[in-house]
Amino acid sequence: MRKPLITLMLCFATAAGVAAERSDQSLTPVEGRPPAPELDLLDMEGVRHRMADYRGKVVIVNFWATWCPPCREEMPSMQRAYEQLREEGIEMLAVNIGENEDIIFAFTANYPVEFPLLLDLDSATIQNWPVRGLPTTFVVDPQGRLAYRAIGGRAWDDPDLLAPVRRLKD
Amino acid sequence: MTRLRLAAALALGAGIALMGAARGEAVWGVNGDTGLSFWHWRSDSVSVELVQRLPDQTRAFFLGRGFSAEAADAIGLGCVFQTIFKNTAPKGASTTLEYHLGDWRVRTEGQTRPPKLKEVWDQQWKEMGVSQAARIAFRWSLLPTSQRFDAGDYNWGMTSFGLAPGTRFDLDLVWHRDGKRETGRLANVECPRDLQL
């Protein structure tokens, strides 16, 4: 009798903890909304992606690597967010820094995602973006400008975190 | 499960003689699973944590990213810590934090110097003929040399202090909160010993 009660209390405490952690998340508005730097990369399927291809859409651009713990941690929540956002016309791109297809392919066995994983093999692209550490994520508005940024991982399926992203469509 | 073996060196402002010293606490502990020590500075909105990385962990990481055995050994024995810097200000707070690793000071045996920055290592890798791909991996694996964080932002990355395994040192941390310089100290930090895994 006592054990189920303790289990219930633990579940409640865990859920409350997760909710508390999530509700404290934020995105930082990028001052002046400068134009997003160029991006012209192939994904794992060999498909070319350029920022210009996404004009008129909100795009989340994430920079990551497989060895980066917070990058790995946020990847499942990015997939869950993408499952919602793609229905709303919001795109997501994840730019891997300096790793080849074999390493990323092995990684996706444990972290399956459906959004494009782009290959910045020589890190030439990331050097044009205002990124100093991984992960860093930008939200690009329909005019192709940097609207928000997040340094470090986030739980991307948090509705509070995604609210300003969704508002960019308006 | 992480546990604290000792309660810790509580700085709480007193005992820190540096100008602009922030009120906070420095905690030392040992991860019960790995046996590795960590040192953690916490104050209002600021969290800096250093976790030991065994030389073999670091050697293996860089060998897997194209480093020669000689180069991997150099960084492996370079007193490397996994380092996490966070702006823990609550959502909506306007607190910004900025740091530059070149401002931090390593104090050991009467000597004072900054950490060994990735730019210094990179020059060494060039001279040793480390490949461009391996140098890219190295550059992004280390904590950024300087960074600005808004509320909720953080970074993980390795830091290196260029001291021999087992060396003890004090580390003076420096950051700027909304443009104002603040400091904290992690005392008696130990470079990871060269234990074979």
Interface residues (C-beta under 8 A of the other chain):
Chain A: S23 D24 Q25 S26 T28 A65 W67 C68 P69 P70 I97 G98 E99 L121 D122 S123 R132 G133 L134 A150 I151 G152 R154
Chain B: F61 K86 P90 K91 G92 Q132 A133 I136 A137 R139 W140 S141 L143 P144 S146 Q147 F149 D150 A151 G152 D153 Y154 N155 W156 G157
